């Protein structure tokens, strides 16, 4: 079965007992299908923010699924956790890069309503997994470079770019025309046979083109294209046995970050990690994330 044809079965997040207040299904744009959920910790705000961006190849996924569980751990550390929906691609109708506009619009909404939800917009961390990791790094890179990607919105019309303090990106795709050569170098057979073709999730993102045929679109989708000295600190986590997105995607992005931005980067390569949240939701990785976020 092709990745694009897999069924999307929603498994809800497990809300921890230390979640104090929940604000669910908040429309953040004029598009009614796009909304976000806010989870607040106990205590007195304003609270620093974790904005979680789920993965699914930009083809499927929903806010507040089980993929949010690792970020919900931060409630116990005094963070507000926000899960946001964004527009999804379909074959022959790619929305990319409008997902970046959606993230920007969500942050604009949160900024306008920060007092209502007790949010500290001066301390925003983006966390993404898989394609959500690509969006997280791409959003932070373009915002910090003052570069607009995607459709116009109230936020873009005001020329206001959100400030992102930290980014944590787990097993994301970045230089998507390198998948096949990287899998070959690692001796890993891709889980999906269509990898590198127009029918792959990365090909659909690139408006139904095989990545090697559209280098300009590949460059547009690569966060490293927009790296500047203003890019916030970055943490990259990936598994060396990943058969969906080769971990060398993260290694390559880390090299670009060090060359262009500097040394404000943390990397963690799990020797037996594969694709999906299971290998990355544990106490040790949570402590590493928390330490990275709280660094001065």
Secondary structure as the mmCIF struct_conf table of DSSP 4:
data_model
#
loop_
_struct_conf.conf_type_id
_struct_conf.id
_struct_conf.beg_label_comp_id
_struct_conf.beg_label_asym_id
_struct_conf.beg_label_seq_id
_struct_conf.end_label_comp_id
_struct_conf.end_label_asym_id
_struct_conf.end_label_seq_id
HELX_RH_3T_P HELX_RH_3T_P1 UNK A 3 UNK A 5
BEND BEND1 UNK A 6 UNK A 6
STRN STRN1 UNK A 12 UNK A 12
TURN_TY1_P TURN_TY1_P1 UNK A 17 UNK A 18
STRN STRN2 UNK A 21 UNK A 27
BEND BEND2 UNK A 29 UNK A 30
TURN_TY1_P TURN_TY1_P2 UNK A 32 UNK A 33
STRN STRN3 UNK A 35 UNK A 40
BEND BEND3 UNK A 42 UNK A 43
BEND BEND4 UNK A 45 UNK A 45
HELX_LH_PP_P HELX_LH_PP_P1 UNK A 46 UNK A 46
STRN STRN4 UNK A 47 UNK A 53
BEND BEND5 UNK A 56 UNK A 56
TURN_TY1_P TURN_TY1_P3 UNK A 57 UNK A 59
BEND BEND6 UNK A 60 UNK A 60
TURN_TY1_P TURN_TY1_P4 UNK A 63 UNK A 64
STRN STRN5 UNK A 65 UNK A 65
HELX_RH_3T_P HELX_RH_3T_P2 UNK A 66 UNK A 68
HELX_RH_AL_P HELX_RH_AL_P1 UNK A 69 UNK A 72
HELX_RH_3T_P HELX_RH_3T_P3 UNK A 73 UNK A 77
TURN_TY1_P TURN_TY1_P5 UNK A 78 UNK A 78
STRN STRN6 UNK A 80 UNK A 84
STRN STRN7 UNK A 90 UNK A 90
TURN_TY1_P TURN_TY1_P6 UNK A 91 UNK A 92
STRN STRN8 UNK A 93 UNK A 93
TURN_TY1_P TURN_TY1_P7 UNK A 96 UNK A 97
HELX_RH_AL_P HELX_RH_AL_P2 UNK A 98 UNK A 112
TURN_TY1_P TURN_TY1_P8 UNK A 113 UNK A 113
HELX_RH_AL_P HELX_RH_AL_P3 UNK A 114 UNK A 117
TURN_TY1_P TURN_TY1_P9 UNK A 118 UNK A 118
STRN STRN9 UNK A 119 UNK A 129
TURN_TY1_P TURN_TY1_P10 UNK A 130 UNK A 130
HELX_RH_AL_P HELX_RH_AL_P4 UNK A 131 UNK A 144
TURN_TY1_P TURN_TY1_P11 UNK A 145 UNK A 146
BEND BEND7 UNK A 150 UNK A 151
HELX_RH_AL_P HELX_RH_AL_P5 UNK A 154 UNK A 157
TURN_TY1_P TURN_TY1_P12 UNK A 158 UNK A 159
STRN STRN10 UNK A 166 UNK A 170
BEND BEND8 UNK A 171 UNK A 171
BEND BEND9 UNK A 175 UNK A 175
HELX_RH_3T_P HELX_RH_3T_P4 UNK A 176 UNK A 178
HELX_RH_AL_P HELX_RH_AL_P6 UNK A 179 UNK A 186
TURN_TY1_P TURN_TY1_P13 UNK A 187 UNK A 187
BEND BEND10 UNK A 191 UNK A 192
TURN_TY1_P TURN_TY1_P14 UNK A 193 UNK A 196
BEND BEND11 UNK A 197 UNK A 197
TURN_TY1_P TURN_TY1_P15 UNK A 198 UNK A 199
BEND BEND12 UNK A 200 UNK A 200
HELX_RH_AL_P HELX_RH_AL_P7 UNK A 201 UNK A 205
TURN_TY1_P TURN_TY1_P16 UNK A 206 UNK A 207
BEND BEND13 UNK A 208 UNK A 208
HELX_RH_3T_P HELX_RH_3T_P5 UNK A 211 UNK A 213
HELX_RH_AL_P HELX_RH_AL_P8 UNK A 215 UNK A 221
HELX_RH_3T_P HELX_RH_3T_P6 UNK A 223 UNK A 226
TURN_TY1_P TURN_TY1_P17 UNK A 229 UNK A 230
HELX_LH_PP_P HELX_LH_PP_P2 UNK A 231 UNK A 232
STRN STRN11 UNK A 233 UNK A 239
TURN_TY1_P TURN_TY1_P18 UNK A 240 UNK A 241
BEND BEND14 UNK A 243 UNK A 245
TURN_TY1_P TURN_TY1_P19 UNK A 247 UNK A 247
HELX_RH_AL_P HELX_RH_AL_P9 UNK A 248 UNK A 260
TURN_TY1_P TURN_TY1_P20 UNK A 261 UNK A 261
BEND BEND15 UNK A 263 UNK A 263
STRN STRN12 UNK A 265 UNK A 270
TURN_TY1_P TURN_TY1_P21 UNK A 271 UNK A 272
BEND BEND16 UNK A 275 UNK A 276
HELX_RH_3T_P HELX_RH_3T_P7 UNK A 277 UNK A 280
BEND BEND17 UNK A 282 UNK A 282
HELX_RH_AL_P HELX_RH_AL_P10 UNK A 283 UNK A 294
#
